[in-house]
Amino acid sequence: MGKGANQQDNGELHSTPPASKRFLGELTWEEVRKHDGKEVKDKWLVIDSQVYDITRWSRRHPGGYKVITHYAGQDATEAFTAFHNDETFVRKYMKAIHIGKLRDEEVEEKDIVKDMEELRKTAEKMGLFNASFFFFFLQVLHILALEAAAYVIMRTYGFSWWTFIVCTSLIATLQAQCGWVQHDFGHLSCFKSTFWNHFFHYFLMSSIKGASAKWWTHMHYQHHAKPNVINKDPDVRLEKLFVVGEKMPITVAESGESNMPFNHQHKYFFIIGPPLLFPVYFQFMIYRHMIKRREWVDLACNLVYYIRFLYCYVPLMTWWQLLLFYETFRVMESIWFTWVSQSNHIPMEIDEDKARPWLELQLHATCNLEKSWFNDWFTGHLNFQIEHHLFPTMPRHNLFRISPYVKSLCKKHNVEYKTKTLLEGFADIIRSLKTSGQIWYDAYYHLQDQYEEK
């Protein structure tokens, strides 16, 4: 699982994975589940009833080792299909790690899995995995136009209160929109060629946005593979500052390891959440990732952004103006991204891994925001988060077309399909933080009372 189709375009899969030294024949689920990387170091997973040993291969997996090992001991068939555009090509590299197959009596065909597979085939027949190049051309063009406009205004009129407001707003907008568009290329949803998807992903994420394409892939594919799953989705590894859901607050309270006043987290979220995510946390994490993993190409693309930014704006401002200018649009971009991204997930169920079928896994962790021309633009079509999570390689301009079919499937299998207004989505972030904080408070002080009684 991971980056997916046509990896021969960039050479990431040219080398064959190390061959397995054993073929074990028919296996049971009991045997497979033991190899989840916890008590037994070996990691096995199942795809289409075939068992694969990913212990060594996971470190060479193009989509990152964590995204594939999150399915160790489980059936990864649906996730494998969702992430890979060209299964035929990828399967050639799986032969060397094939170690057996499930016994016939161990193979369980669930209706919800079969129906999800049929829905994917329907989407393929409708051409919903075919991107509109004109759509993405306009997306990239409007990002470049916003950047050019900001520079021309500042160069023409100089630094003043009104050019500061206008230009930071323009750059924050282009940065937010660039985040949505790089997301499309990162999911391989624009071109059939993986090379061109990766090329534009690096160009937008690293050179235009000043972030890290490799870091994004490492983090975001884990999120998609196991959304809102504690200890697997990096987007809910927040216990240093926040507790979310119903189980994490109790676990953190019982550990006694944090001194944060989580019962007030719905208040301090406004201060240390949206404003500081990009300027502080992301800035640190992306450079840590690139240097630690020696992603030198990614780092070079990232430096292109800062060289270009300094070349353009140093002659136009003093150093303190430049710093204020940079940090302001980073904070604005951070606020935009955080409210949008968290509205779809944080208010939803956050739990341990239950190895659910793909439809249930994604719908328990994801909700939609209403469709409108503004919501589509403002969220980069991630107001259709449910459909995007079910079909991560589907071009975003087609997500609304598959939505009625998804609703019908959810109704058939009694899976809740949630849609909110934009403001309801934002308000639910605060409501859920307040509720989780109260759960922590009750659990923590209940434990304190018990200790005092003893």
CORKA-V228216 format. One record per residue. N is the residue number from 1. RES is the residue in one letter. PHI is phi in whole degrees, 0 to 359 (999 if undefined). Layout:
# CORKA-V228216
n=[N | N]
res=[RES | RES]
phi=[PHI | PHI]
This chain:
# CORKA-V228216
n=[1 | 2 | 3 | 4 | 5 | 6 | 7 | 8 | 9 | 10 | 11 | 12 | 13 | 14 | 15 | 16 | 17 | 18 | 19 | 20 | 21 | 22 | 23 | 24 | 25 | 26 | 27 | 28 | 29 | 30 | 31 | 32 | 33 | 34 | 35 | 36 | 37 | 38 | 39 | 40 | 41 | 42 | 43 | 44 | 45 | 46 | 47 | 48 | 49 | 50 | 51 | 52 | 53 | 54 | 55 | 56 | 57 | 58 | 59 | 60 | 61 | 62 | 63 | 64 | 65 | 66 | 67 | 68 | 69 | 70 | 71 | 72 | 73 | 74 | 75 | 76 | 77 | 78 | 79 | 80 | 81 | 82 | 83 | 84 | 85 | 86 | 87 | 88 | 89 | 90 | 91 | 92 | 93 | 94 | 95 | 96 | 97 | 98 | 99 | 100 | 101 | 102 | 103 | 104 | 105 | 106 | 107 | 108 | 109 | 110 | 111 | 112 | 113 | 114 | 115 | 116 | 117 | 118 | 119 | 120 | 121 | 122 | 123 | 124 | 125 | 126 | 127 | 128 | 129 | 130 | 131 | 132 | 133 | 134 | 135 | 136 | 137 | 138 | 139 | 140 | 141 | 142 | 143 | 144 | 145 | 146 | 147 | 148 | 149 | 150 | 151 | 152 | 153 | 154 | 155 | 156 | 157 | 158 | 159 | 160 | 161 | 162 | 163 | 164 | 165 | 166 | 167 | 168 | 169 | 170 | 171 | 172 | 173 | 174 | 175 | 176 | 177 | 178 | 179 | 180 | 181 | 182 | 183 | 184 | 185 | 186 | 187 | 188 | 189 | 190 | 191 | 192 | 193 | 194 | 195 | 196 | 197 | 198 | 199 | 200 | 201 | 202 | 203 | 204 | 205 | 206 | 207 | 208 | 209 | 210 | 211 | 212 | 213 | 214 | 215 | 216 | 217 | 218 | 219 | 220 | 221 | 222 | 223 | 224 | 225 | 226 | 227 | 228 | 229 | 230 | 231 | 232 | 233 | 234 | 235 | 236 | 237 | 238 | 239 | 240 | 241 | 242 | 243 | 244 | 245 | 246 | 247 | 248 | 249 | 250 | 251 | 252 | 253 | 254 | 255 | 256 | 257 | 258 | 259 | 260 | 261 | 262 | 263 | 264 | 265 | 266 | 267 | 268 | 269 | 270 | 271 | 272 | 273 | 274 | 275 | 276 | 277 | 278 | 279 | 280 | 281 | 282 | 283 | 284 | 285 | 286 | 287 | 288 | 289 | 290 | 291 | 292 | 293 | 294 | 295 | 296 | 297 | 298 | 299 | 300 | 301 | 302 | 303 | 304 | 305 | 306 | 307 | 308 | 309 | 310 | 311 | 312 | 313 | 314 | 315 | 316 | 317 | 318 | 319 | 320 | 321 | 322 | 323 | 324 | 325 | 326 | 327 | 328 | 329 | 330 | 331 | 332 | 333 | 334 | 335 | 336 | 337 | 338 | 339 | 340 | 341 | 342 | 343 | 344 | 345 | 346 | 347 | 348 | 349 | 350 | 351 | 352 | 353 | 354 | 355 | 356 | 357 | 358 | 359 | 360 | 361 | 362 | 363 | 364 | 365 | 366 | 367 | 368 | 369 | 370 | 371 | 372 | 373 | 374 | 375 | 376 | 377 | 378 | 379 | 380 | 381 | 382 | 383 | 384 | 385 | 386 | 387 | 388 | 389 | 390 | 391 | 392 | 393 | 394 | 395 | 396 | 397 | 398 | 399 | 400 | 401 | 402 | 403 | 404 | 405 | 406 | 407 | 408 | 409 | 410 | 411 | 412 | 413 | 414 | 415 | 416 | 417 | 418 | 419 | 420 | 421 | 422 | 423 | 424 | 425 | 426 | 427 | 428 | 429 | 430 | 431 | 432 | 433 | 434 | 435 | 436 | 437 | 438 | 439 | 440 | 441 | 442 | 443 | 444 | 445 | 446 | 447 | 448 | 449 | 450 | 451 | 452 | 453 | 454]
res=[M | G | K | G | A | N | Q | Q | D | N | G | E | L | H | S | T | P | P | A | S | K | R | F | L | G | E | L | T | W | E | E | V | R | K | H | D | G | K | E | V | K | D | K | W | L | V | I | D | S | Q | V | Y | D | I | T | R | W | S | R | R | H | P | G | G | Y | K | V | I | T | H | Y | A | G | Q | D | A | T | E | A | F | T | A | F | H | N | D | E | T | F | V | R | K | Y | M | K | A | I | H | I | G | K | L | R | D | E | E | V | E | E | K | D | I | V | K | D | M | E | E | L | R | K | T | A | E | K | M | G | L | F | N | A | S | F | F | F | F | F | L | Q | V | L | H | I | L | A | L | E | A | A | A | Y | V | I | M | R | T | Y | G | F | S | W | W | T | F | I | V | C | T | S | L | I | A | T | L | Q | A | Q | C | G | W | V | Q | H | D | F | G | H | L | S | C | F | K | S | T | F | W | N | H | F | F | H | Y | F | L | M | S | S | I | K | G | A | S | A | K | W | W | T | H | M | H | Y | Q | H | H | A | K | P | N | V | I | N | K | D | P | D | V | R | L | E | K | L | F | V | V | G | E | K | M | P | I | T | V | A | E | S | G | E | S | N | M | P | F | N | H | Q | H | K | Y | F | F | I | I | G | P | P | L | L | F | P | V | Y | F | Q | F | M | I | Y | R | H | M | I | K | R | R | E | W | V | D | L | A | C | N | L | V | Y | Y | I | R | F | L | Y | C | Y | V | P | L | M | T | W | W | Q | L | L | L | F | Y | E | T | F | R | V | M | E | S | I | W | F | T | W | V | S | Q | S | N | H | I | P | M | E | I | D | E | D | K | A | R | P | W | L | E | L | Q | L | H | A | T | C | N | L | E | K | S | W | F | N | D | W | F | T | G | H | L | N | F | Q | I | E | H | H | L | F | P | T | M | P | R | H | N | L | F | R | I | S | P | Y | V | K | S | L | C | K | K | H | N | V | E | Y | K | T | K | T | L | L | E | G | F | A | D | I | I | R | S | L | K | T | S | G | Q | I | W | Y | D | A | Y | Y | H | L | Q | D | Q | Y | E | E | K]
phi=[999 | 129 | 293 | 99 | 286 | 53 | 294 | 296 | 296 | 242 | 77 | 289 | 244 | 296 | 275 | 287 | 297 | 301 | 289 | 288 | 273 | 216 | 237 | 264 | 74 | 278 | 230 | 256 | 297 | 301 | 290 | 296 | 296 | 294 | 264 | 256 | 84 | 261 | 285 | 253 | 293 | 298 | 239 | 243 | 214 | 243 | 227 | 51 | 70 | 261 | 256 | 234 | 264 | 258 | 307 | 271 | 296 | 302 | 289 | 253 | 296 | 301 | 274 | 104 | 287 | 288 | 298 | 276 | 287 | 296 | 256 | 300 | 82 | 230 | 274 | 253 | 302 | 292 | 294 | 302 | 294 | 295 | 269 | 250 | 286 | 238 | 295 | 302 | 295 | 295 | 298 | 299 | 270 | 267 | 299 | 289 | 250 | 283 | 240 | 167 | 218 | 289 | 298 | 305 | 289 | 270 | 278 | 244 | 261 | 276 | 299 | 293 | 286 | 296 | 292 | 293 | 295 | 293 | 295 | 297 | 296 | 298 | 298 | 294 | 295 | 282 | 74 | 282 | 263 | 264 | 275 | 270 | 296 | 295 | 301 | 287 | 299 | 295 | 298 | 293 | 298 | 288 | 291 | 294 | 294 | 296 | 294 | 296 | 298 | 298 | 293 | 297 | 297 | 293 | 291 | 283 | 252 | 77 | 278 | 209 | 297 | 281 | 290 | 299 | 295 | 295 | 288 | 294 | 294 | 295 | 289 | 299 | 294 | 295 | 294 | 296 | 294 | 297 | 298 | 290 | 287 | 298 | 301 | 295 | 292 | 297 | 270 | 60 | 260 | 255 | 247 | 288 | 278 | 295 | 303 | 288 | 299 | 294 | 302 | 288 | 295 | 298 | 301 | 281 | 288 | 270 | 267 | 263 | 268 | 77 | 245 | 220 | 295 | 293 | 296 | 301 | 299 | 301 | 278 | 287 | 290 | 296 | 301 | 290 | 292 | 219 | 295 | 61 | 265 | 300 | 73 | 233 | 272 | 295 | 288 | 245 | 274 | 243 | 297 | 290 | 235 | 223 | 244 | 227 | 76 | 254 | 267 | 302 | 302 | 289 | 299 | 293 | 297 | 290 | 288 | 65 | 270 | 247 | 254 | 288 | 278 | 298 | 292 | 247 | 295 | 290 | 265 | 284 | 304 | 294 | 266 | 254 | 272 | 306 | 291 | 252 | 301 | 282 | 295 | 247 | 296 | 297 | 300 | 290 | 292 | 292 | 286 | 299 | 294 | 296 | 285 | 297 | 263 | 58 | 272 | 290 | 295 | 298 | 296 | 297 | 296 | 294 | 293 | 302 | 299 | 289 | 297 | 295 | 297 | 293 | 299 | 283 | 254 | 302 | 292 | 258 | 216 | 282 | 294 | 290 | 294 | 297 | 296 | 298 | 300 | 296 | 294 | 294 | 287 | 292 | 294 | 298 | 298 | 297 | 298 | 303 | 298 | 296 | 297 | 292 | 293 | 280 | 294 | 274 | 233 | 303 | 286 | 271 | 292 | 234 | 210 | 291 | 288 | 252 | 52 | 285 | 300 | 306 | 299 | 294 | 304 | 286 | 287 | 289 | 253 | 221 | 223 | 254 | 247 | 301 | 278 | 198 | 298 | 290 | 300 | 300 | 288 | 297 | 257 | 63 | 66 | 278 | 292 | 261 | 294 | 299 | 296 | 296 | 289 | 288 | 230 | 296 | 265 | 282 | 304 | 297 | 288 | 255 | 299 | 293 | 285 | 272 | 305 | 300 | 290 | 294 | 301 | 297 | 293 | 297 | 297 | 299 | 258 | 57 | 252 | 291 | 248 | 260 | 229 | 232 | 285 | 301 | 291 | 297 | 298 | 293 | 295 | 292 | 300 | 293 | 300 | 291 | 296 | 295 | 296 | 295 | 297 | 290 | 299 | 300 | 302 | 296 | 291 | 295 | 281 | 293 | 294 | 299 | 297 | 295 | 297 | 294 | 295 | 288]
